[in-house]
Amino acid sequence: MLHSKKVVAAGLVLVMMLGSGTAAMAEGYNNNNNNNKNKGKHDDDRKGNNKIELHLTFNDLKNSEWAMRYIASLASKRVFEGYDDGTFKPQNTVSRIEAITAAVRLMGLRDQAESPAKMSTKLNFKDANQIPAWAVGYVAVALENDLFSESDDMVNPQKVSDRLWATTLLVKALKLDADAKAKMNTVLPFTDAKQIPAGSVGYVAVARERGLVDGFEDNTFKPNQPVTRAQLAALLDRVGGQLPDQDNNSLTGTVNAAVTGSTLNLTRSGSTYSYALHPEVFVYRNGAKVNVSAIQVGDQVKLSLFNNQVVFIEVTTPVNSNPSTVLYNGSVSVPVTNNTLTITNGTQSSSLTLDPNVVVYRDGTRITTYDLRVGDVVSLSIANNQVTYISVTTSATPVTSSGTVSAIVNDNVLQLMKAGVNTTYTLDTNAVIYRNGVQSSRSALQIGDVVNISTSNNLVTYVQVTQMAQTLSTSATLNAAVSNNVLQVTSTSSSSPAYYTVHPDVVVYRNGVRATLSDLRAGDVVNLRTSNNQVIYIEVTRNAGVDQSFDIYGYLKSTTVNAQGVIATITISQNLNGTDQNTLYNVSPSVSLSGNLGLFSEGHLVELIGSNNLVTSIVVK
C-alpha cells in the first residue's frame, strides 16, 4: 500500500491530439468548482481547441485508494474525469446532470450526445432553461434511451444524486427496466427498506442481484444518502462491466508473453494481438497500482485504448506465477480466530493458517482478516502451507432474519416463526450450518431452535443456532389453560405442578395440525420442548376429555383387548411435522370395524373416528 500511495501522487497526464474534443466532464458542469478558469477552458474547447488531456491518476486520492482503479478505468474511457489541477475531488457529491452525462458516456453514446443535432434539441422539461448548453445533447440522448421515467417533467440538473436515484439510473442504463418491474414485490433485506418507495424496490433488487450495490455493515441501504464522486466511479465501473462492448477501445484477453519495451501481447479468442503501451500506462494488479513489469504471462486483463495506445490495464485474474502456490475457492464458515481461516467448499471444510503478512481485499479496498464475514465467498492463494492472499469475490449479506425453526427441514426448505408469522426459505446447496458450536448438517436443525440466517440471491447461505431446542424427558398434563404466557403442567413422574414461560414464537400442534395457545385445554397431555427456559414447542399427544370430535389417519402400531376380548386401546403412528409420533387412544366397547379387515395389522394405514378421545369407528385402509 505504501507503493500505491507514492504513485498516486505522481499525477499521470496523457495529452492526445484528436480531430475534435471537449473539456473534461468534471470541469464543464461541477457546480461547486465552476470557477472562471474552468469556464474559460470549457469555452476554449468548444471553440475548437484540439488538445485533450487525459488524467488517470490524481493527487487527492490518499483517503480514497479503494476507488483508484474505478476512477482510472473510467477516466481512461473519458466517461468520468477529473480537474485540470490534478485532483479528482473524490468526496464531492455528484449532481444529477453529472450522473446522467456519465451514464450516457458509459453507454457509448458520447459522440451522439455531443453532435450538433442533439445539442440543439428543444427539450420539454419544465426546467429546460436550467440545463447547461453543453449538456442538452446528453439529456436528449438519455431521454431517448429511457433513462428518465414517463412521469419525469423536470431534470433537476444541479440536485445532488442520492443512492436510490443513481442506482435506478444505472439499472435503466443496463436496459433492465423489465427485470426491475418484475421484482417490485421483492422483500429487500435492509432494515430501512421501508424508506425505499414501492416503485423503486425492483430497481434496488436488480442492482443487488447484479452486484452493483449492497447494504452497509449495519444492514441499511441509506437510499437518500448523497453519492460521492468516488462512489459513483465504483458504481459506473461495475455497470460498465455488464454493458456490451460499445467500441474497440475496451478489450479483454490473456497475456501470452512477458512485457518487453512498450508492447503488450494478448491472446483473444484464440488469436494473438500486439498493442502499444503508453509510456505512463496505468496498471492495477492484486489491489495496487504497479509497474508494467509486474504483469505476468497468463494474467487475464482488461484494458483501455486511447489514440491506439494502451493507457489502462487491470489484471482481473492474476496467474499462479509461483508453482508452490495453491489457489483455493470457498465460503468463510467461521470467524477468523487464532490466525486461522476456515472455509467450506461444497461438503469439504478446511482450516487454513494465515501468513502474518496476508493481504486481504474486498471491493478493491484492503481490509484485515477480522473484517471477513461468515458467508463471504473468497479466492485464496496459499504458499508454504499459509494463506498469503485473500480476495472476497462475493460479500456475505448481513444477517437478514432470525426466528424459531417451526418444521423439520425437508426438500431444502427451512421454515421460521417470528412474531407469529411463519416464513419459508430455501437453503443454498452449500449452506453452512452451525449448531452447538460445530458445523452440522441441515437435518440437525430441530423444531424450536432459535437461529440467525444470512441470505444471498434469495437463498439461505448461513444458519447459526443461537439457542438450541431441548426435549423434556417426560410428558406432562396441562393443569389449566395458558394464562399470561405461563404454562402450568404436572409431569407424569411428579405430583407437583411446574410452571413454564412460553416463548413468543412457540409452535403448537394439536390433532396433528398447527394450533394456537388458546386451543390448548386443561387435561391435554403434551410433550414440550424448551430453549433458554422457555417453551418453544408443544405437541398434544392426548386430548383432554371434552366434547371434541376427531377423524385422523395413522399407521397401526398395536392394540390391547379387555377381558371380553374386545379392543380396549389402539396405538397409531403419525408423522407430525417430519417426526414419527406414537399416540394411544381409548376404544369404545361398541366400536365399528370396517374396510379391508385382512390388513388390520401393524404398519397398515387406519382411520380413527371418534370424540372425547374415544374411538367409535376404525376403518382399515
Secondary structure, 3 states (H helix, E strand, C coil): CHHHHHHHCCCCEEEEECCCCCCCHHHHHCCCCCCHHHHHHHHHHHCCCCEEEEECCCCCCCCCHHHHHHHHHHHHCCCCCCCCCCCCCCCCECEHHHHHHHHHHHCCCHHHHCCHHHHCCCCCCCCHHHCCHHHHHHHHHHHHCCCCCCCCCCCCCCCECEHHHHHHHHHHHCCCHHHHHHCCCCCCCCCCHHHCCHHHHHHHHHHHHCCCCCCCCCCCCCCCCECEHHHHHHHHHHHHCCCCCCCCCEEEEEECCCCECCEEEEEECCEEEEEEEEEEEEEEECCEEECHHHCCCCCEEEEEEECCEEEEEEEEECCCCCCCEEEEEEEEEEEEECCEEEEEECCEEEEEEEEEEEEEEECCEEECHHHCCCCCEEEEEEECCEEEEEEEEECCCCCCEEEEECCCCECCEEEEEECCEEEEEEEEEEEEEEECCEEECHHHCCCCCEEEEEEECCEEEEEEEEECCEECCCCEEECCCCECCEEEEEECCCCCEEEEEEEEEEEEEECCEEECHHHCCCCCEEEEEEECCEEEEEEEEECCCCCCEEEEEEEEEEEEECCCCCEEEEEEEEEECCEEEEEEEEEEEEEEEEECHHHCCCCCEEEEEEECCEEEEEEEC
